[in-house]
Amino acid sequence: MGPRELGLPMRVASPEPAGLPAEVTIWEVGARDGLQNEKETVPLEVKLEFLRRMADAGLAVLEATSFVHPKWVPQLADAAELIDGLDQASGVRYPVLVPNQRGLDRALDAKVRDIAIFAAASETFAQRNLNSGLDEQFAMFEPVVGRAVGEGIAVRGYLSMCFGDPWEGPVPVEQVVATGKRLLEMGCHQLSLGDTIGVATPGHVEALLRAFVAAGVGVDEIAVHFHDTYGQALANTATALRHGVSTVDSSAGGLGGCPYAKSATGNLATEDLIWMLDGLGIQHGVDLGKLVDTSVWMAEQLGRPSPSRVVKALSS
């Protein structure tokens, strides 16, 4: 597809006066967060081809899989085989999610150099997802992060339920900030703020980001991860960008959900994010046409259409 066929949006804003970053890093989670909740097992060769196609489209960060116990996420039981069979493209990062010390052992055995841990900002989700309390979860993460950093491995911290919890309701901003700061102080180089059930609104996003900055956390240490349950993911992302955030999590084709929170729907679609970034004149390095083709192909593998509006518009 060429630009005329795609009908790319007209750029009407310059990043500088609008307070926007000149460039955004897209942290692509389609192969991990996007597929982890699929009921039918996705063949290993399909996952590998999905990653290859996304790298070819220009995505520079591809979260490949998770070294979680197969009992909890059966879809990712082939993590070691996937990393072993992955033809890693030059200049592309392939981080993996590591839940605990055993997961780190497996990641080290696979010679992974880029990992992420997954913490909770609410007590109930910590209990349900991590079998640990809000404070107690750090006893599990500290040895993982310390050991990984000692091995020269980059560690990202995911923080889930930052805007609302399906059991507790709204999560206090100060609680989210305190939990996130502990992950950064532990040694995480980046904190991804997750709207796991998609209830965030722009005002809430602004309040949380301002609270982190007031607590001494730089926006360069923060990424955002929005789900689109109520159609707010793009609006929330735009708000984060205007407050200086320059790393955004998204999933090709809008795939995804959370196996531990039934109200969590798909992630922000990478194609929808790119359409907005193009209109704002923000650089991202991704070929939208190739990515649309990739998501159409993946939708065929899964047997259902992509929920991404941009994919639908450009592939019809």
C-alpha positions as CSV (number, residue, x, y, z in Angstrom):
1,M,0.0,0.0,0.0
2,G,1.2,3.5,-0.8
3,P,0.4,6.7,0.9
4,R,-2.4,7.6,-1.6
5,E,-4.0,4.2,-1.2
6,L,-3.9,4.5,2.6
7,G,-5.3,8.0,2.6
8,L,-3.0,9.2,5.4
9,P,-4.3,11.9,7.6
10,M,-3.2,15.5,6.9
11,R,-0.7,16.8,9.5
12,V,-2.2,19.8,11.1
13,A,-0.1,20.3,14.2
14,S,3.6,20.8,15.0
15,P,4.8,18.9,18.0
16,E,6.8,21.8,19.5
17,P,4.0,24.4,20.1
18,A,1.5,21.7,21.0
19,G,3.7,20.4,23.8
20,L,4.0,17.0,22.1
21,P,7.1,14.7,21.8
22,A,8.8,14.8,18.4
23,E,9.1,11.0,18.5
24,V,7.2,8.2,20.2
25,T,8.5,4.7,21.0
26,I,5.7,2.1,20.4
27,W,6.0,-0.8,22.8
28,E,4.2,-3.5,20.8
29,V,2.5,-6.1,23.0
30,G,0.5,-8.0,20.5
31,A,2.5,-11.2,20.6
32,R,2.3,-11.4,24.4
33,D,-0.6,-9.4,25.9
34,G,-2.5,-9.6,22.6
35,L,-2.5,-13.4,22.4
36,Q,-2.3,-14.5,26.0
37,N,-6.1,-14.7,26.4
38,E,-6.9,-16.6,23.2
39,K,-8.9,-19.7,24.0
40,E,-7.5,-21.7,21.1
41,T,-3.8,-22.4,21.0
42,V,-2.0,-20.3,18.4
43,P,0.6,-22.4,16.7
44,L,4.2,-21.5,17.3
45,E,4.9,-20.9,13.7
46,V,2.1,-18.4,13.5
47,K,3.5,-16.5,16.5
48,L,7.0,-16.5,15.0
49,E,5.6,-15.2,11.7
50,F,3.6,-12.5,13.5
51,L,6.7,-11.3,15.2
52,R,8.7,-11.4,11.9
53,R,6.0,-9.4,10.1
54,M,5.8,-6.8,12.8
55,A,9.6,-6.3,12.8
56,D,9.5,-5.9,9.1
57,A,6.8,-3.2,9.5
58,G,9.3,-1.2,11.5
59,L,8.3,-1.9,15.1
60,A,11.4,-1.6,17.2
61,V,10.1,-3.1,20.5
62,L,8.2,-6.4,20.3
63,E,7.3,-7.9,23.6
64,A,7.6,-11.5,22.5
65,T,6.2,-13.8,25.3
66,S,6.1,-14.5,29.0
67,F,7.9,-17.1,31.0
68,V,4.9,-17.6,33.2
69,H,3.9,-21.1,34.4
70,P,1.9,-22.8,31.6
71,K,-0.8,-23.6,34.2
72,W,-1.7,-19.9,34.5
73,V,-1.3,-18.9,30.8
74,P,-1.4,-22.0,28.6
75,Q,-1.2,-19.9,25.4
76,L,2.4,-18.9,26.3
77,A,3.6,-22.4,27.3
78,D,5.9,-22.4,24.2
79,A,7.9,-19.4,25.5
80,A,11.3,-21.1,25.4
81,E,10.6,-22.6,22.0
82,L,9.5,-19.2,20.7
83,I,12.7,-17.5,21.8
84,D,14.8,-20.3,20.5
85,G,13.1,-20.2,17.1
86,L,13.0,-16.4,16.8
87,D,15.1,-14.8,14.1
88,Q,15.8,-11.6,15.8
89,A,15.9,-8.6,13.5
90,S,18.7,-6.1,13.8
91,G,17.9,-3.1,16.0
92,V,14.7,-4.7,17.4
93,R,14.2,-5.4,21.1
94,Y,12.4,-8.5,22.2
95,P,11.5,-8.2,25.9
96,V,9.7,-10.9,27.7
97,L,7.5,-10.9,30.8
98,V,9.0,-12.6,33.9
99,P,6.7,-13.3,36.9
100,N,9.2,-14.6,39.4
101,Q,12.6,-16.1,40.1
102,R,11.8,-19.3,38.2
103,G,10.7,-17.2,35.2
104,L,14.0,-15.3,35.4
105,D,15.9,-18.6,35.4
106,R,14.1,-19.6,32.2
107,A,14.7,-16.2,30.6
108,L,18.4,-16.3,31.5
109,D,18.6,-19.8,30.0
110,A,17.1,-18.4,26.8
111,K,19.7,-15.6,26.9
112,V,17.1,-12.9,27.1
113,R,18.5,-9.5,27.9
114,D,15.3,-7.5,28.2
115,I,12.5,-8.3,30.7
116,A,9.5,-6.9,32.4
117,I,7.8,-7.7,35.7
118,F,4.1,-7.3,36.4
119,A,2.9,-5.7,39.6
120,A,-0.5,-4.6,40.9
121,A,-1.6,-1.2,42.2
122,S,-4.6,-2.6,44.1
123,E,-4.8,-5.1,47.0
124,T,-7.4,-7.4,45.4
125,F,-5.7,-7.7,42.1
126,A,-2.4,-8.4,43.8
127,Q,-4.1,-11.2,45.7
128,R,-5.9,-12.6,42.6
129,N,-3.1,-12.2,40.1
130,L,0.0,-12.6,42.2
131,N,-1.2,-14.6,45.3
132,S,0.3,-11.8,47.3
133,G,-0.7,-8.6,49.0
134,L,-0.1,-5.1,47.8
135,D,3.0,-4.6,50.0
136,E,4.0,-8.3,50.0
137,Q,4.4,-8.5,46.2
138,F,7.7,-6.6,46.5
139,A,9.3,-9.4,48.4
140,M,8.8,-11.5,45.2
141,F,10.0,-8.8,42.8
142,E,13.1,-7.5,44.7
143,P,15.3,-10.6,44.1
144,V,14.2,-10.8,40.5
145,V,15.0,-7.2,39.7
146,G,18.2,-7.2,41.7
147,R,19.5,-10.3,40.0
148,A,18.5,-9.2,36.6
149,V,20.0,-5.7,37.0
150,G,23.2,-7.4,38.3
151,E,23.3,-9.4,35.1
152,G,23.1,-6.3,33.0
153,I,19.5,-6.9,32.0
154,A,17.0,-4.1,31.4
155,V,13.9,-4.4,33.6
156,R,10.6,-2.7,32.9
157,G,7.9,-2.5,35.6
158,Y,4.3,-3.0,34.6
159,L,1.8,-1.6,37.1
160,S,-1.7,-2.9,36.6
161,M,-5.1,-1.4,37.8
162,C,-3.7,2.1,37.9
163,F,-7.1,3.7,37.2
164,G,-9.7,1.3,38.5
165,D,-10.1,-2.2,39.9
166,P,-13.2,-4.4,39.1
167,W,-13.5,-5.5,42.7
168,E,-12.4,-2.3,44.5
169,G,-13.5,0.4,42.2
170,P,-11.4,3.6,41.8
171,V,-7.8,3.2,42.9
172,P,-6.4,6.1,44.9
173,V,-3.8,8.2,43.0
174,E,-1.5,8.3,45.9
175,Q,-1.5,4.5,46.2
176,V,-0.6,4.1,42.5
177,V,2.2,6.6,42.9
178,A,3.6,5.0,46.0
179,T,3.6,1.5,44.4
180,G,5.1,2.8,41.1
181,K,7.9,4.6,42.9
182,R,8.8,1.4,44.7
183,L,9.3,-0.4,41.4
184,L,11.5,2.4,40.0
185,E,13.5,2.6,43.2
186,M,14.0,-1.2,43.0
187,G,15.8,-0.9,39.7
188,C,13.2,-0.8,37.0
189,H,14.3,1.6,34.2
190,Q,10.7,2.3,33.1
191,L,7.2,2.2,34.6
192,S,4.2,1.3,32.4
193,L,1.0,2.6,33.9
194,G,-1.8,0.2,33.0
195,D,-5.5,0.9,32.6
196,T,-6.2,-2.8,32.8
197,I,-10.0,-2.6,32.6
198,G,-10.1,0.5,30.4
199,V,-11.9,2.9,32.8
200,A,-9.5,5.8,32.6
201,T,-10.5,9.2,31.3
202,P,-8.2,12.1,30.2
203,G,-8.7,14.0,33.4
204,H,-7.7,11.0,35.5
205,V,-4.6,10.4,33.3
206,E,-3.6,14.0,33.8
207,A,-4.0,13.8,37.5
208,L,-2.0,10.7,37.8
209,L,0.9,11.9,35.7
210,R,1.0,15.2,37.6
211,A,1.1,13.2,40.9
212,F,4.0,11.2,39.7
213,V,5.9,14.3,38.6
214,A,5.2,16.0,41.9
215,A,6.6,12.9,43.6
216,G,9.9,13.3,41.7
217,V,9.3,10.8,38.9
218,G,10.3,12.0,35.4
219,V,7.9,11.6,32.5
220,D,10.8,10.0,30.7
221,E,10.5,7.1,33.1
222,I,6.8,6.6,32.4
223,A,5.0,4.7,29.7
224,V,1.2,4.2,29.3
225,H,-0.8,1.1,28.6
226,F,-4.5,1.7,27.8
227,H,-7.3,-0.8,27.1
228,D,-10.2,0.4,25.0
229,T,-13.2,-0.9,27.0
230,Y,-15.0,2.5,27.0
231,G,-13.5,3.9,23.8
232,Q,-11.1,6.2,25.7
233,A,-7.7,4.7,24.9
234,L,-6.7,7.2,22.1
235,A,-8.0,10.2,24.1
236,N,-6.1,9.0,27.1
237,T,-3.0,8.5,25.1
238,A,-3.2,12.0,23.6
239,T,-3.4,13.4,27.1
240,A,-0.3,11.4,28.2
241,L,1.6,12.7,25.1
242,R,0.7,16.3,25.9
243,H,2.2,15.7,29.3
244,G,5.5,14.5,27.9
245,V,5.1,10.7,27.8
246,S,6.9,9.3,24.8
247,T,6.5,5.5,25.2
248,V,3.1,4.0,24.4
249,D,2.1,0.4,24.7
250,S,-0.2,-0.9,22.0
251,S,-1.2,-4.1,20.3
252,A,-1.3,-4.8,16.5
253,G,-4.9,-5.1,15.4
254,G,-6.2,-4.2,18.9
255,L,-5.7,-7.8,20.2
256,G,-5.7,-8.5,23.9
257,G,-7.3,-8.8,27.3
258,C,-6.3,-9.9,30.7
259,P,-7.0,-13.5,31.8
260,Y,-7.4,-12.4,35.4
261,A,-9.8,-9.6,34.8
262,K,-12.8,-10.5,32.7
263,S,-13.8,-6.8,32.1
264,A,-10.4,-6.1,30.4
265,T,-11.0,-5.9,26.6
266,G,-8.6,-5.3,23.8
267,N,-5.5,-3.1,24.0
268,L,-5.2,0.2,22.1
269,A,-4.7,-0.8,18.5
270,T,-1.3,0.0,17.2
271,E,-2.7,1.1,13.8
272,D,-5.1,3.5,15.5
273,L,-2.3,4.9,17.5
274,I,-0.1,5.4,14.4
275,W,-3.0,7.2,12.5
276,M,-3.1,9.7,15.4
277,L,0.6,10.1,15.5
278,D,0.8,10.7,11.8
279,G,-1.8,13.4,12.0
280,L,0.2,15.1,14.8
281,G,3.4,14.9,12.9
282,I,5.0,12.6,15.5
283,Q,7.7,10.2,14.3
284,H,7.3,6.5,15.1
285,G,9.2,4.6,12.4
286,V,6.4,2.2,11.4
287,D,5.1,1.4,8.0
288,L,1.3,1.6,8.5
289,G,0.5,-0.3,5.3
290,K,2.7,-3.3,6.3
291,L,1.2,-3.3,9.8
292,V,-2.4,-3.3,8.5
293,D,-1.6,-6.2,6.2
294,T,0.0,-8.0,9.2
295,S,-3.1,-7.5,11.4
296,V,-5.4,-8.6,8.6
297,W,-3.3,-11.8,8.2
298,M,-3.3,-12.4,12.0
299,A,-7.1,-11.9,12.1
300,E,-7.4,-14.6,9.5
301,Q,-5.3,-16.9,11.7
302,L,-7.6,-16.3,14.6
303,G,-10.8,-16.6,12.6
304,R,-12.3,-13.2,13.4
305,P,-11.9,-9.6,12.1
306,S,-9.6,-7.1,13.8
307,P,-11.3,-4.7,16.2
308,S,-9.0,-1.9,15.0
309,R,-10.9,0.8,13.2
310,V,-8.0,1.8,11.1
311,V,-7.4,-1.8,10.1
312,K,-11.1,-2.0,9.1
313,A,-11.0,1.3,7.2
314,L,-7.8,0.5,5.3
315,S,-8.5,-3.1,4.5
316,S,-12.1,-2.8,3.3
